[in-house]
Amino acid sequence: MTRLRRLLLIALPAVLVLLASAVAGIGWYFSGAATEVEHGRAFRFRIVDARDGTVTLPRDHTTDRPGTWGLVWQGGRGVLGEITAGTRGTVTRRVVAGAPVKGARAVIDHWVWAGDPRSALGLEYRDVRYPSRLGPMPAWFLPAPGRTWVIAVHGRNADRAETFRGMRAVHAAGLPMLSIAYRNDEGAPPSPDRRNHLGDTERQDLASAIGYARAQGAEGVVLYGWSMGGAMAMRTLRDDRSFVRGVVLDSPVMDWTATLDKQGAQRNLPQPVTSVAERILQWRIGIDLADYDQRRYAAGLKVPVLLFTADEDWTVANGPALQYARRAPAGLVTHVSAPEAGHTDAWNVAPAAYERTVTTFLRGLR
């Protein structure tokens, strides 16, 4: 045996141990990023100019989409309308509300509004709290004559402001709406480990909200979920088919494994490393990712589903949602594909059409 071969045989186990440790370390980090609770926003650019009811922004994938958007800057916020001009490097938009400040650090806000339903949209509401396993959870209740309640469920690391974009459509349909906070939200009780569980424990809070609606006289509920809120809604549907009358999904997670694979690829992780990360994540928070592959349950769907997907969704894998729609019983899934929309941005790129579609769908469930 040559000296080089002996050295290689001696070194190989150590190299394999180091490689396994590196893969496990990357997997642990990735699983931690997936379950981290994080609130707040980072300012992405500076406002180039603001004058005569318009604002000029650096051109990027967030500033040059059509439709209606919020703009948040240091010390203020506003609402932006259509694009009025542009160059290769900038885009100028109409200012619908607010007074942007030239030179201020800013970011596009696809939730558009802040505050509460009254200050944002002029809709009457009450602050309520629904009981949960972790303690009272805050929610907004928007009254209406209907006996079927819409329960709105925001996505991962978002908050109730994400649901503003659905409120006018629900109000127009004449249905009460309960927009819920859940564990780890600001102002809500934290989970014991203070980590996000991808909806697997958070759906216990959604189940509690359904119980609250029932106790307050609701005769049924429609679940309206954005992103991870969609995963929570579809998993809850399988537990309470009799009381859930329908589901609205906006850029939903219909398979966590596919979405984590997508996010791993965007981080240039080799698929084997992402697979290790997914196994670590399942062990770390006790989730069975296979239980969140909704395609497995599509054939058993019994209630109508309105499904919005975004053509340019870089966050959630759309494939499972499209496959779910094809596998579900005929006529139960209404699919709307939003061109030029990013994740949960179907309303933003076509607000009037989005609201008409939601209102029409909900009126059929009253």
Secondary structure, DSSP 8 states (H G I E B T S, - for coil): --HHHHHHHHHHHHHHHHHHHHHHHHHHHHHHHHH---------EE--EEETTEEEEE-STTTS-SS-EEEEETTEEEEEEEEEEE-SSEEEEEEEES---TT-EEEEETT---S-HHHHH----EEEEE--TTS-EEEEEE--S-SEEEEEE--TT--GGGGHHHHHHHHHTT--EEEE--TTSTTS---TT----TTTTHHHHHHHHHHHHHHTT-SEEEEEEETHHHHHHHHHHTT-TTTEEEEEEES--S-HHHHHHHHHHHTT--HHHHHHHHHHHHHHHT--GGGG-GGGGGGG--S-EEEEEETT-SSS-SHHHHHHHHHS-TTSEEEEEETT--TT-HHHHSHHHHHHHHHHHHHTT-
